[in-house]
Each structure stands twice: as C-alpha cells, then as structure tokens.
C-alpha cells in the first residue's frame, strides 16, 4: 500500500506492506483519505512526530469478523 511518510524534514510517498489484522481486528481498505489540520501542523514541527500521516479516511472492511466484511466505515 502507499503511505505518506514524514521524516521530520520531508514528505515521501512510500510503498509499505499491507498490515495483517490480529484477532478481533479488521483490515479496512481506504477509498478516500483526507489531510487534516493536525497533519499540516506535524509538517511544521508539531510534537516532533515522525511516521505515517493520515487518520481521516473512508474505507471498506476486507478482512475481519464475518459480520463486518464489506461494511463501509
């Protein structure tokens, strides 16, 4: 999957492996993702964060409990 990563000085679009969900977890394939003000503040130095940006998304459950499969979140 593609991930927008911040290393403290630059943004990079990186290829990352798809995560494997654990018991009682779900894997959600993003359909839409947004950039929020927190993401913008992070690239300005907020809290010294380093890592994958983004937490606002809409997606569909691909793996997980049977009753969740196909559900949109």
Secondary structure, 3 states (H helix, E strand, C coil): CEEEEECCCCEEEEECCCCCCCCCCCEEEEEEEECCHHHHHHCCCHHHCCEECCCEEEEEEEECCHHHCCCEC
